Amino acid sequence: MTDLFLDCEWADVFGTELVSIALVSMNGEQVFYAEREVLPADPTPFVAQVVYPLLERGDHAMADADMTRALHRFLAAIDQPRICYDFGNDRTLCQHVLDGFKSHEPDRSAPVDLHWQLMSDMPPFMARWWAEHPECHSRRHHALTDAKALRAACLSLWGI
């Protein structure tokens, strides 16, 4: 099984409007990062002030259908992917992308042999990682930065 570490950013207080998504493999070599081409028009003030300015746009900004296809291709190239996440909303939004933006139900099947792993014990490890890496703090709430932080915290937890 290949562990992938997931983070998503969203625009609304309910966590239903995806902004960006990132997955990073345990070895750090396989990376998926995408942003919605058309961003939610009415983000929370926090998202407008913190998350939107961190977005990279360019090739990372994708139409919804393109993002779904790109994520399917990425996961299809991974041997037995297991997506590790620390917040349930990340899983829901990732599944939403996999489902072609048609559903917010996390229990729908993906088109690949996909497994999910909730990392519920991560808050203290994440807090320690952020404290030990202040140089990354200015990019916190960028999905790829946060996915890399989750990866590093999990590696620390697992003693790797």
N, C-alpha and C positions, 0 to 999 in steps of 0.2 A: 504494500500500500504506500502511496506517495502522499505525504502531508502537504497541504496547501493552507496558507494562513490568509484569512479573509478580513477585509474591512470595507465598509460602505459609508458614504456620507449621504445625508438626505436633507431636504429643504424644509419640511413641515414638522410641526410638533408631534404628529402621529407617526412619523417615520414611514410614510407611504410614497413619498415623492423622491425617487432616487436622483442623486446628483452625480456620484462617481462610485466606482467599484474597483477593488484591487485584490489580487491573489499573488502570493509569493510562496515558492516551494521551500522546503526545509533547507536545501543546499543554496538557496538564493538565486539559482540560475534560471528558473522558469518564473516569468513575471507576466501578469496580465494587469493592465490598467486601462480604464476607459471612463469617459465622462459623457453625460447626455449632451447631444448636440444642441437641443432646445432645452435650456434649463428652466426649472419651475419659475414662473413669473412672480410669485408672491412668497419668497422665502422668509423664514423668521429673521429678525434683525441679526442674530448671531451668525446665521448662515451667510447673509448678505455681507456682513462685515469681516468674517473670519474665513469661512469655507470658500466662497466664490473667488476672492482674491488669490487663493492658492492654486486654483485650477490652471492646468497647462494648455488646454484647448488644442489647436492644431490637429494633428492626426489622432489625438486621443479623444476628441469630440466626435461622437458617433450618433447617427440616427438609431432609434431603438432597435429596429430590425437588424441593422449592421452590428450593433453591440451583442445581440443575442447570437448571431452567427459567429462572431469572433470568439465569444465565450465558449460556444460549443466546440469550435475548432481547437481552442486552447486545451480544454478538458479532454478532448478525444486523443490528444497527443500525450497525455499523462497516464501512466500505468496505474490503474486502480486508485483514482484520486479520492482523498479524504479531505474534506474542507473543514478546517478547524476555525472556530469563531468564538468570540467572547461575549457576544451580545445577540440575543435572539433575532433582533430586527435585521442584523446583517444577513443571517440565513434567509429570512423571509425575502429580503430584497434581492439576494443572489438568485433564489428560486424564481422570483418574479422575472428577472432577466432571462433565465433559462427557459421559462415558459413563454417567452416572447412578449412580455409586459401585459399578459392577459389575466393574471391571477395573483393574489397575494397569499395564497395558501401554501405553507411550507411543506406540506406532506405530498405534494404532487411529485411524480417520478421525473427524473432527469433523463436525457437521452443517452447517458453514459453510465458506466458502472460506478456510481457516485455514492460516497459515504459521507456522513456528517459527524462532527465531534464538537460538542459544546465544551468550551474550556472555562467552566464556571469559577474556577479557583484562581483566575488570573489577576484580579484587581491589585493585590499587593505586589505581584511580580511586575505588572505594568507600571505601577507607581514608582517602583525602584528603578526600572529601566529608564523612565523619563527623567528621574532625578539624576541618574548617572550619565545621561546624554543631553545636557542642556543645549548643545549645539543643534539638536533636532527639534527642540521645543517650538521654534518659530514656524515649523512646518506641521505641527500637530494639527490634526483635523484635515490633513490631506490623506486620502484613502491609502495611497501607496506607502506613505511614511508610517501611517498607523498599522498597516498590515506587516511592514517590516519590524515595527516595534513589538507586535504580538508574536511574530516569529522569534525574535531575540528573547523575549520574556519566556516563551515556551521552552526554548533551548536551555535557558538558565534553569527553569523548573525541572527539566528532565536531566540536567547535569551533562549536557552535550556541549 
